[in-house]
């Protein structure tokens, strides 16, 4: 290895050990979420990002091992490693923005406008990352010691990362202000996500400031370390063992509990309710019977919502209901005034019985 690469192989081995432990922990937490029926889509995205990054680190270590053994290594290993890292990077950036907006945590879906903006941003960021990889491969020269994000595409990736950090902070600020039930999770997520998103632009700037012999290893080691630490913190936040993780995000049991898909149990329950409604007694007549087990405890026939998140959504529904009632009352007042105004108008009989004019 040359001076600018002398620490890359030991760093890759260390990172491979850490990433392997992280991947095993991610699989273990995924299993716990499956058992508790809380494996939401954002948790799956995180598992995929960890798996892609593990493949990236594995191929990178194999590349350096072959280079240390024979002095030559196939460029395909390094290229595939960077592609897998790019996929994991795009998934992590989108995941943080999803969580900042509260998707699957306090919101079961995002607005159409928000989904379009996320799709455009994700596509642009992915294309810029791929362009930076192609640029580094086309202009690679060991004499200049270029690194992955050297050049204009790398500057674009850094700018998009900075924009994603600002967008993330703006989104999570609005979510924390609206929903206070998950303040522990969002407080930790805010600092973790902001530092992680801002790390890549900072690493790019530091690499450009460094001298040529230190540029590549400074960027690759610092960027890989921050990337792995960010994934580790997010994986720990998804740990469903609430005894150790007071900020566990999910209150719903699964995607069906958040209304994102229709499960078989829900369909059978809906069929049972429709069958019960078809055979219901006349209005005003009460038929005694046991309380369904899925309903919470009740006092005087009213449901008790023990979950703070459900009470927050109930308050929003009540505000919407009040606004609808006020608007309906205003419409009724206007209707009465219009009726009184028409009652004051006297139309002669010859005009009242006249046929309506024909339309051309």
C-alpha positions in Angstrom: 0.0 0.0 0.0 1.1 3.5 -0.7 1.2 6.2 2.0 -2.3 7.5 1.0 -3.8 4.0 1.5 -1.8 2.5 4.3 -4.6 2.6 6.9 -7.5 1.7 4.6 -7.1 -2.1 4.9 -7.0 -2.2 8.8 -9.9 0.3 8.8 -11.9 -1.9 6.5 -11.3 -5.0 8.7 -12.3 -3.1 11.8 -15.4 -1.7 10.1 -16.3 -5.2 8.8 -16.3 -6.6 12.3 -18.5 -3.8 13.6 -20.9 -3.9 10.6 -21.2 -7.7 11.0 -22.2 -7.3 14.7 -24.6 -4.5 13.7 -26.2 -6.7 11.0 -26.6 -9.5 13.5 -28.2 -7.1 16.0 -30.4 -5.7 13.3 -31.7 -9.2 12.4 -32.3 -9.9 16.1 -34.3 -6.7 16.5 -36.2 -7.5 13.4 -37.2 -10.8 14.8 -38.4 -9.1 18.0 -40.5 -6.7 16.0 -42.0 -9.6 14.0 -43.0 -11.3 17.2 -44.5 -8.1 18.6 -46.2 -7.4 15.3 -44.5 -4.1 14.9 -42.3 -4.6 11.9 -43.3 -1.4 10.0 -42.0 -0.4 6.6 -39.5 2.1 8.0 -38.0 -0.7 10.1 -37.6 -2.8 7.0 -35.9 0.0 5.2 -33.4 0.3 8.0 -32.7 -3.5 7.8 -32.1 -3.3 4.1 -29.8 -0.3 4.5 -27.8 -2.2 7.1 -27.6 -5.3 4.8 -26.5 -3.3 1.8 -23.8 -1.5 3.9 -22.6 -4.9 5.2 -22.2 -6.1 1.6 -20.4 -2.9 0.7 -17.9 -3.3 3.6 -17.4 -7.0 2.8 -16.5 -6.3 -0.9 -14.3 -3.4 0.1 -12.4 -5.6 2.6 -12.0 -8.3 -0.1 -10.7 -5.7 -2.5 -8.0 -4.5 0.0 -7.1 -8.1 1.0 -6.5 -9.1 -2.6 -4.5 -5.9 -3.2 -2.4 -6.6 -0.1 -1.8 -10.2 -1.2 -0.8 -9.7 -4.9 -0.5 -6.0 -5.4 -3.4 -6.1 -7.8 -7.1 -6.3 -7.3 -10.1 -6.3 -9.6 -11.8 -2.9 -9.9 -15.2 -4.6 -10.0 -15.0 -5.3 -6.3 -14.4 -1.7 -5.4 -17.1 -0.5 -7.9 -19.7 -2.9 -6.5 -18.8 -1.9 -3.0 -19.5 1.7 -3.8 -22.7 0.9 -5.6 -24.0 -1.0 -2.5 -22.9 1.9 -0.3 -24.8 4.3 -2.5 -28.0 2.3 -2.2 -27.7 2.2 1.5 -27.0 5.9 1.6 -30.1 6.8 -0.4 -32.2 4.5 1.8 -30.9 6.1 5.0 -31.4 9.7 3.8 -35.0 8.9 2.8 -35.6 7.0 6.0 -34.6 9.9 8.1 -36.9 12.3 6.2 -39.8 9.7 6.5 -39.2 9.5 10.3 -38.9 13.3 10.5 -42.3 13.6 9.0 -43.7 11.0 11.4 -44.5 8.4 8.9 -45.5 5.0 10.6 -44.8 6.7 13.9 -47.6 9.3 14.3 -48.9 9.4 10.7 -50.2 6.4 8.8 -49.5 8.1 5.4 -48.0 11.2 3.9 -49.7 13.7 1.7 -49.6 13.4 -2.1 -47.5 16.6 -2.4 -45.1 15.3 0.2 -44.7 11.9 -1.5 -44.0 13.7 -4.9 -41.3 15.9 -3.3 -39.7 12.9 -1.7 -39.7 10.9 -4.9 -38.1 13.8 -6.8 -35.5 14.3 -4.1 -34.7 10.6 -3.8 -34.3 10.3 -7.6 -32.0 13.3 -7.8 -29.9 12.2 -4.9 -29.5 8.7 -6.3 -28.5 10.0 -9.7 -26.0 12.5 -8.2 -24.4 9.7 -6.1 -24.1 7.5 -9.2 -22.7 10.4 -11.2 -20.1 11.0 -8.5 -19.0 7.3 -8.7 -18.7 7.5 -12.5 -16.8 10.8 -12.3 -14.3 9.3 -9.9 -13.8 6.3 -12.1 -13.3 8.2 -15.3 -11.0 10.8 -13.8 -9.1 8.4 -11.4 -5.4 9.0 -11.4 -3.2 7.6 -8.6 -1.0 10.6 -9.0 -3.8 13.0 -8.0 -5.2 10.7 -5.3 -8.9 11.5 -6.2 -11.6 10.3 -3.8 -15.2 9.3 -4.5 -16.8 12.7 -4.1 -14.1 14.7 -5.8 -15.4 17.0 -8.5 -18.7 18.7 -9.4 -21.0 15.6 -8.8 -19.5 15.2 -5.3 -20.2 18.9 -4.6 -23.8 18.3 -5.7 -24.1 15.3 -3.4 -22.8 17.4 -0.5 -25.3 20.2 -1.3 -28.2 17.7 -1.5 -27.1 16.2 1.9 -27.1 19.7 3.4 -30.6 20.4 1.9 -31.8 17.0 3.3 -30.5 18.0 6.8 -32.4 21.3 6.7 -35.6 19.6 5.4 -35.3 16.9 8.1 -35.0 19.6 10.9 -38.0 21.5 9.5 -40.1 18.4 9.2 -39.2 17.0 12.7 -39.9 20.4 14.2 -43.4 20.4 12.9 -44.0 16.8 14.0 -42.7 17.4 17.5 -44.9 20.5 17.8 -48.0 18.6 16.7 -47.5 15.3 18.4 -46.0 15.4 21.9 -46.6 11.7 22.7 -43.3 10.6 21.1 -41.1 13.4 22.2 -38.4 11.0 23.6 -38.0 9.3 20.2 -38.1 12.5 18.2 -35.7 14.3 20.5 -33.1 11.6 20.0 -33.9 11.2 16.3 -33.4 15.0 15.8 -29.8 15.1 17.0 -28.9 11.7 15.4 -30.4 12.6 12.0 -29.0 16.1 11.9 -25.5 15.1 12.8 -25.5 12.1 10.4 -26.9 14.1 7.4 -24.4 16.9 7.9 -21.5 14.6 8.3 -20.9 13.9 4.6 -20.7 17.6 3.5 -18.3 18.2 6.4 -16.2 15.2 5.5 -16.0 16.4 1.8 -14.9 19.8 3.0 -12.3 18.4 5.3 -11.0 16.1 2.5 -10.6 19.1 0.1 -8.7 21.1 2.8 -6.3 18.2 3.5 -3.1 17.7 1.6 -3.1 15.2 -1.3 -1.5 12.3 0.6 -4.1 12.5 3.4 -7.2 13.3 1.3 -8.5 9.9 0.3 -8.0 8.1 3.6 -9.3 11.0 5.6 -12.6 11.0 3.7 -13.1 7.3 3.5 -12.4 6.5 7.1 -14.4 9.3 8.6 -17.3 8.9 6.2 -17.5 5.1 6.8 -17.2 5.5 10.6 -20.0 8.1 10.8 -22.2 6.1 8.5 -21.9 2.9 10.6 -22.5 4.8 13.9 -25.6 6.4 12.5 -27.0 3.0 11.5 -26.1 1.7 15.0 -28.0 4.5 16.8 -31.1 4.1 14.6 -31.1 0.3 15.1 -30.9 0.9 18.9 -33.9 3.3 18.7 -35.9 0.5 17.0 -35.3 -1.9 19.9 -38.8 -2.9 21.1 -37.5 -3.7 24.6 -39.1 -0.6 26.2 -37.4 -1.3 29.5 -34.1 -0.1 27.9 -35.6 2.1 25.2 -38.2 4.5 26.5 -38.4 6.2 23.2 -39.6 3.2 21.2 -41.5 4.8 18.3 -44.3 2.4 17.3 -47.6 2.2 19.2 -49.5 0.3 16.5 -49.1 -3.5 16.4 -48.5 -3.8 12.6 -49.2 -2.1 9.3 -52.9 -3.1 9.5 -53.2 -1.4 12.9 -52.1 1.8 11.2 -54.5 1.3 8.4 -51.9 0.8 5.7 -53.3 -2.6 4.6 -56.3 -4.8 5.1 -55.4 -8.0 7.0 -57.5 -11.2 7.0 -58.4 -10.7 10.6 -59.7 -7.2 9.9 -61.7 -8.6 7.0 -63.3 -11.3 9.1 -64.0 -8.8 11.8 -65.6 -6.5 9.3 -67.8 -9.3 7.9 -68.9 -10.1 11.5 -69.8 -6.5 12.1 -71.8 -6.4 8.8 -73.6 -9.6 9.7 -74.4 -8.2 13.2 -75.7 -5.0 11.7 -78.0 -6.8 9.3 -79.6 -8.7 12.2 -79.6 -5.7 14.6 -82.9 -5.0 16.6 -85.1 -2.0 15.9 -83.9 1.4 17.1 -84.5 2.1 20.8 -84.4 -1.5 21.8 -81.2 -2.7 23.6 -80.1 -6.3 23.6 -77.8 -7.3 26.4 -74.6 -9.1 25.5 -70.9 -9.3 26.3 -68.5 -6.5 25.4 -66.2 -7.4 22.5 -62.7 -8.2 23.8 -61.0 -5.9 21.3 -62.7 -2.8 22.8 -61.0 -0.9 25.7 -62.7 -0.6 29.1 -65.8 1.5 29.2 -67.7 3.5 31.8 -71.3 4.5 31.2 -71.1 3.2 27.6 -68.1 5.4 26.7 -64.8 4.1 25.4 -61.7 5.0 27.4 -58.6 5.8 25.3 -55.5 5.0 27.4 -53.0 5.7 24.6 -51.8 9.3 24.5 -51.3 9.1 20.7 -54.9 8.0 20.2 -56.1 10.9 22.4 -54.1 13.3 20.2 -55.8 12.0 17.1 -59.2 12.2 18.8 -58.6 15.9 19.6 -57.9 16.6 16.0 -61.0 14.7 14.9 -63.1 16.8 17.4 -61.7 20.0 16.1 -62.6 18.9 12.5 -66.1 17.9 13.7 -66.6 21.3 15.4 -65.5 23.1 12.2 -67.9 21.1 10.1 -70.8 21.7 12.6 -70.1 25.5 12.5 -70.0 25.5 8.7 -73.2 23.5 8.4 -74.9 25.9 10.9 -73.8 28.9 8.8 -75.1 27.2 5.7 -78.5 26.6 7.3 -78.6 30.3 8.4 -78.0 31.4 4.9 -80.6 29.0 3.6 -83.2 30.4 6.0 -82.3 34.0 5.0 -82.6 33.1 1.3 -86.0 31.5 2.0 -87.3 34.6 3.8 -86.0 36.8 1.0 -87.8 34.7 -1.6 -91.0 34.8 0.5 -91.1 38.6 0.3 -91.1 38.5 -3.5 -94.5 38.3 -5.1 -94.6 36.9 -8.7 -97.8 37.4 -10.8 -99.6 34.2 -11.7 -99.1 34.6 -15.5 -95.3 34.6 -14.9 -95.4 31.9 -12.3 -97.2 29.5 -14.7 -95.1 30.5 -17.8 -93.0 27.7 -19.3 -89.3 27.9 -18.8 -87.4 29.4 -21.8 -85.7 26.9 -24.2 -82.0 26.8 -24.2 -80.3 27.3 -27.5 
